[in-house]
Amino acid sequence: MTDRSISMIVAAALLTVTAGSSIADTTGRIDRHALVTRHNVTLTSPDPLTPLSVGNGQFAFTADITGLQTFAEYHERGTPLCTQSQWGWHRSPNPEGYRMADALEDYDVAGRKVPYASGAVPSGGYSPAAEWLRANPHRLHLGRIGLSLAKSDGSSASIEDLTETSQTLDLWAGMLSSEFKIEGRSVKVLTVCHPTRDVLAVRIESPLVEHGRLKVSLAFPYGNPDWRNAADWDRPDRHTTQAQIAGARADLSRILDADRYRVRIIGSEGMRIGSTSQHAFEMDRQDADAMEIVFAFSPMEIVEPLSPFDAIRVAAAAHWKDFWQSGGAIDFSECTDPRAKELERRVVLSQYLMAINCSGDRPPQETGLVYNSWFGKFHLEMHWWHGVHFALWDRLGLLERSLSWYESILPAARATAKLQGYEGVRWPKMVSPDGRDSPSSVGVFLIWQQPHPIYYAELCWRARSDRETLERYRDIVFETARFMASYAVWDEAGERYVLGPALIPAQESYGRWRRTVLNPTFELAYWHWALETAQKWRQRLGLERDAGWDRVIRHLSRPTIRDGVYTGIETEPYTILRDHPSMLCALGVLPQTPLIDPEVMRRTLDHVMAEWDWPSTWGWDYPVMAMTAARLGEPEKAIDALFVDAEKNRYLANGHNYQSARLPVYLPGNGGLLAAVAMMAAGWDGCPDRPSPGFPDDGTWRVRWEGLRRMP
């Protein structure tokens, strides 16, 4: 795709972003430049947990304190450094010819056998077929770009040899500026990503350049079918790098089994490029104290000329200025609550992180384009948390980029539903670009991702309310609803429809009971809301309501209440006080439905906040509690929920929501925060008629906002 065609797409997205913005409930425009830049990230020492990234939603580069990936090993104990894209995947050889059929296991559903890809073996764990299918394809680390730094004695400098380190991420310009010294000699590095191409541009200034003590390296790994590691550096003979080098330009072809991609390097005049090993290259320049290098990555031959560093820097600055000046903004500077400053920091940094990691043409993985988790695959139940905030912040175009992907996998989703004896489409859970689900003892039994596409389509409709939107998403909405209606089982004895078994709710702690689980509270409410919304789509298109869907809506089971609060599920063990308190989503993520009693939900919220096991929660659980509290008219509790003192509610200096040493980056937490805060400011359907109805009205939260959209 050319720069021009991509620019047209971006321009269309920006038109979507700016059309029909909400009117702020404050007077006077927010100084957006001041709002954003007061949260520029500045680091003064290396930290393995807090690397900084530049990117554009399709491609991202994560750097250490040098502005490149110089000390990648240092970050392996924290947040790994990667160069990743939406298209960069690798599939290991499959000599056994493993297929999803090899991972199927039958489960009893209302007297019939339904196959699920559990991948189970009698001895426990996964079968070899399931292991291969889970790990393939896996996302690639496209190439490690770093500095080769030599000390005066010729030895390689270590990270401990750096002094006077200072690094700033300029959010308004989308540029990373890094400075440090080696044995008293200064080094300055500027790092920036092209706004619409998979291109990284770097400028390096240092007397070490012309002395031959500072060079730039590019090294390529093999793909790695590992849960976290995107690179295998120990198998150089399993892949091939073909190079054509002429002066300051190199064209490289990468071959990893059946996968291919291209890399082009263009340096400033006088720069030399040489091969240092089978898959490594080095760039230097000894006639000046500065050099500029542009790196382009592509799944196909690179035919469009590459712009120089300064042009890319200017384009990136214009892109980010447009980003921050469009869409929504929230200013907490007039608030007196001591938590307001930190909330504003989290909100601003989360917008940047979600834009560079989660605004591409496919749903993102939970760690975005930073590094791999779950083999780099994306989880569709998490897409809500990655994308809904874009619509609420009036950046709908950034959500819609990934909605076309659902259209592309309709045949695969329809085949899954048919295999299991259902109508419509059953959306996968842990998935790669081809739309194939991954065998799992948990994932394939989840159902709460099924209504999500109806929610996304409804957000699009609310923004536009036109026939074109109805026609574009009608197949997704109707095919999803067909599955949901056919999935519900008629319980003759209870004269009702039930959900499950086999089923694991959003609160995955019930996995061991998947053969008996019935009627999770959240999923019941979501089924009701989504089917009713699908009926509204039929009526908007001039169609009659579907009688079968109406029967399910009317006779859907009611959520279970025990001791005055909603349980997680209807069957034993009813409620486990750990993991996601997903029953709160039924009136928080979702608006009021006839299935939910607000007073029971109020008691449920209080029970969760008093009794829940916080170490077992996840980053998006705190926004859930905030949204539920807001809808219940308890804004003080909403703020308290956003600031629960828990390890998984921690936001690092780079803005990332930390979960654990295994998962130091967790973007659903950032996206959930943005959704909750937008809702608390702009409100929701039926909210109190006052400014910022989700924030306390006690004078301590003087919230200024503009350009946000109301939540359903």
Secondary structure, DSSP 8 states (H G I E B T S, - for coil): --HHHHHHHHHHHHHHHHTT----SSSS---HHHHHHTT-EEESS--TT--EEEE-SSEEEEE-TTSSSTTHHHHTTSS---EEESS-EE----TT---GGGG-EEEEETTEEEEE---B-TTSSB-HHHHHHHHSSEE----EEEEEEB-TTS-B--GGGEEEEEEEEETTTTEEEEEEEETTEEEEEEEEE-SSSSEEEEEEE-HHHHTT-EEEEEE--B---SSS---B-S-GGGEEEEEEEETTEEEEEEEETTEEEEEEEEE-TT-EEEEEETTEEEEE-SSSSEEEEEEEEESS---S----HHHHHHHHHHHHHHHHHSS-EEE-TT--STTHHHHHHHHHHHHHHHHHHH-SSS---TTTTTS-SGGG-EEGGGHHHHHHHHHHTT-HHHHHHHHHHHHHTHHHHHHHHHHTT-SS----SEE-TT------SSGGGB-TTSSHHHHHHHHHHHHH--HHHHHHHHHHHHHHHHHHHHHSEEETTTTEEE--SS-B-SSGGGGGGTTT----HHHHHHHHHHHHHHHHHHHHTT----HHHHHHHHHB----EETTEE-S-SSTT---SSS--GGGGGGTTS---TT--HHHHHHHHHHHHHH--GGG--TTHHHHHHHHHHHTT-HHHHHHHHT---GGGEE-TTS-EE--SS-S--HHHHHHHHHHHHHHHH-BTT--SSSSTTS-SSSS---EEES---B-
